[in-house]
Each structure stands twice: as C-alpha cells, then as structure tokens.
Amino acid sequence: VQGVLPDVANPLGFILGGTVMHLIDIAGAIAGHRHSRSLLVTAAVDGLQFLHPIKVGDLIILRAVVTAVFETSLEVEVEVFSEEILTGRRRMTSRAYLTFVAIDRDGRKLRVPPLLLETEEEKRKAAEARVRREARLKARASLL
C-alpha cells in the first residue's frame, strides 16, 4: 500500500503508468523471492491493462501471488487497486502476470521449489499460467 503523491502523477493528476508498472514489478518480485528464496530476473509481463486511473491522494494497493512454478521460472499474478482514503471505495485498476527466472549470483538458472496447489482456484490459475507460458514461448521462438 502506498499513497499516490503529485511527484508520480501526470498533468491530469493521475499516477503515471510507468510508476504503476514499476510497482507491479517490485510486488511481483517480492512474491517470487518469498517463494523461491532466490535471486530473480523479470523475463516477461503478460496482460497488463490500465482499467481505471488512480488519482493523486488515493492509495494504490498491490496484491501479488505466485500462480505457477515451472522448472527454473515462476509466474506471479499482480492485481492493483485504488482506494479513496476518505470513502474507502476500492476498485481494481490493473492486473498483470509476470514471469521471473531464478538465478544464482553468477547468472546461472536455478530450480524453483514446487508450488503447493490446494484449492480449485489455485489449480485453475496454474492451468491458465501454463497456457500463457506456451503462448509466450511460441511467440518468443518466432522472434528468434
């Protein structure tokens, strides 16, 4: 949770998209670090859209959760909310899926510990993550 101050706003009084992206990357990395207990690098960001603006004076709230683990990478879902501090009104403003790769200090990939999927929702999100991963790897292969 962070307050939105004028120094991160555009002339209309809304938080800059780049600032939101920066906070998403940090929140996602923290969730990934806590799961993997390793160094991580950001490999991809999928599905980022800005649904509603966040005004100066509002709170920006980020919620990050690891959705899937692959061999040396993991996916984290980050949801972004705004909250009006005087009314408490909260609404989702963004969602993104970030892929991080675990590395050691020399840059070599590390195995990521498995993710315990307990609920049907967790299993559904992991399956959706696999679909995103397949599409991302296919798109990447076409670029190389």
N, C-alpha and C positions, 0 to 999 in steps of 0.2 A: 504494500500500500504506500502510495506517495501522493503528496499534494501537487497539483499542476500549477506552476508559477509562471509569470509572464516571460521569464527568460527562455522558456522552451515552447513558446507559442508563436503562431503566425500573426499577421496584422489583424486578422478577424477575431483573435482571442481564443483560438483552438490549439491544442497541443500539436506539434509538428509530427507528421507521420514517421519521419526518421527517428524521432525520440521514442515513439511507441515501438518501432522495430528494435531499437537498441534495448529497451526494457524487456521485450519479448525474448530476445537472445539471452539476456542475463538470467531471466527467470527460468527459461528452458535449460540453460547450462547448470544452474543450481540444482534443479531436479535431477538432471542427469548425473551430476557429480555425486549427489547423495545416494543414488542407486549404485553407480559403478565404482565409486571411491577411486576414480582415476582422473587423469587429465583428459579433457575433451576438446575437440575442434568441431566447429559447425560445418556440416557438409551440405545441408540443403534446408530450404524453408519452403513449405508447400501450403497453398490455400490461404495465404494472408489476404484478408479484405478488411477495409475500414467501413463498418456498417453505420456508425454514428460518430459525430465529433465529440471530443471531450473538451469542455470549457475550462479556461483559467478559473481557479477556485474550486474546481471539482477534485475529487480523489480519483486516482487511477489505481485499479486493483488488478493484479495479475495472479492467475492460478495455473500452476504447471503440474502436470502429472505424466510419468513415463507410461506410454501406452503399449510399447512393444520393444523387445530386445531381439537383435539379430546376432550374428557371431561376434563382430567387433564394433557394432553400432547399435544405437537405440533411437527410438522416436519419442518425442515429448510433445504433448498437446499443451498449448498455452492459450488460455482464454483471458480476455481483457474486458474489464468492466469499468464503467464510470459510476461514481456515486456523488450526488449532490449533497454537500455537507449539511445544508440547512433542512432538507426534507428527508434525506436518507434514500431518496429514489435511486435505484440502481438499474443499469441496463448493460447488456453485453454490447461491446463496441467492436471487438475483433476476436478472431480465432486463427491460430496458425499451428502447423505441425512442423517441428524442427527435427532434423536428423543430425546426430552427433556421432563422431567416431572416437573411440577410446584409444589413447596413445600413451607411450611412456615418454620420459624426458628426452629420448633420442629420436622421437617421432615414429617409432615402430608401433603398429597396431596391437592392441591388447584385446583379449576376450572379455566380454561383458557378462557379468553374472546373470543367470536366467531371471525372468520376471514371473512371480507367482500370480497367476490369474485365477481369482476366486469367484467373481460374480459373472453373470451372463453379460453384463455391460462391459466388463473388462475383457472378456473373451471376444465380444463383438468389436470393440475398439482395436484389439490386437489384429483381428482379421482384416479390418479396414486399413490398418497400418501396412499390412503385407501387400495389399492391393496398391496402395500409394507407392510403396517401395518398388514393386515390379514395374509400375509405370515410369517412375523416376529413373530406374536403371536402364529401361528400354530407351527413354529419351536421351539419357547420357550416352549410351552406345551409339546413337545416331549422330551425335556431335563429334565423336572421336574418329 
